[in-house]
């Protein structure tokens, strides 16, 4: 077979799918272009998740060289959700110093971790969205020095988590931190806030709000600057007040960007670990991710750690679904 013939055959093979693609709708064309991204996502995300679930169905083999034992089905999940006493005793070196509102000191460790994770995610996203929205509205205006204000807002976000945690650790250190004395004078904290679960939770929450509000402000600002300014001019001519312009123009049109920002921030908040570990320690403020690390490093319970990790993924997925539904139903959202 000649070279020209092989080239013609190769070209015809490539031309057939291209011809088929040209006859499809724009929606089908978009999905075809996303196939490589979906395949990559399946390799780097879905496969590890499936393997984590498979490992969670095995028994812990603490005394064996192999970290996993025989197949036990959903026993690990039952032990986690019921707070099995024999199970919780395996977490040596873990003693919660204090208690959380509505969660008793003697509550199962998983219950404590779920409460901390959900409370942190809800409160941090609420405050960061509110403050970030306000900052974005200010930065969206034209005023002298706006560039320097943007830089000042971004600086906390640029600080690494370990340095950020060390700042707040030193700030509320009972011996050298001036923050402890001030908060104790206000009657908010005790003498050793970093040793109290409730006080440390507040410190970690404030530290995260201080750092991550800039992230929300930048994403919301991008949504604000995509709004057609002519709409505001028409509203002014029509006699709309500033509140009416915000309610009927700004809020509906920025809603998709706002929901996307909240989605990203919620997923990140649900995986909180580094800030807690470097500030107060997982034994004081346990989160679901902290529980995974404790199961791995302190108890050598690999199957249990896999169970907690998969439960965390399920909880995060539930939040993602809620946000996606809200985004789909918002004006300008994904149809």
C-alpha angles and dihedrals in degrees: 000000000000125000092246091053092051090048091051091049092048091049092049091050090053093042095057097065090040091053090048091049092053091058094054128092123261091255093056090044090054092050091050090054089051094054094093090050091049091050091050091048090051091054100044100033117017097042094054089046092053091047091049090054091048091052090049090062091061129082125254113257101196097163095041130085087234108074092213131060135190127325111280102166115213096347092111091054091047091052091049098047097042095045095235108208093220089051097050092048089063089070095084117179090033117112119153112226103212136349139264128237112277090004116094123223091244094051118124113277092241090055089053091048094049091049093050093046096048095041092048093047095047097043097041094048091045095052095038092050093048095046093039091051090053092049091048091052090052094046090049090066126084112246138139113277095018090137092058092046089055090051091050091052093048096049096082090050090054093056113100116248094244093054091044091052092047090052092056092040090057092040092059099032106131094227106039106012117100090198092071094055092048095048091045089052088054089050093240102112135034128234094280108030094170089060094051118082096214095044093046091050090057091048092051091046093051091046091053093046090050092053106035102040088086090060091056092044093054094049093046090046089056089055093048093051091052091064115104107250090210089074090064092049091053090047091051092050089050090055099251115164122233090258092051091049089051094045099045102030114019101039099045095044096045093045096094092051090044093052092047090051091049090048093054092044094048093052090050093046092051088059095051112153117119096059092048095046095048095043110038106349132249091266089064101038108022120193130179091261089048088053090055091052092046091050091051103040105028104029101025089223102148097170092049090049089052090052093052091045092052092047088052090052090051092051092048090048090054090055091047091054091051091051093046091052090049090048091050091051095046121098108268092014127134110295 
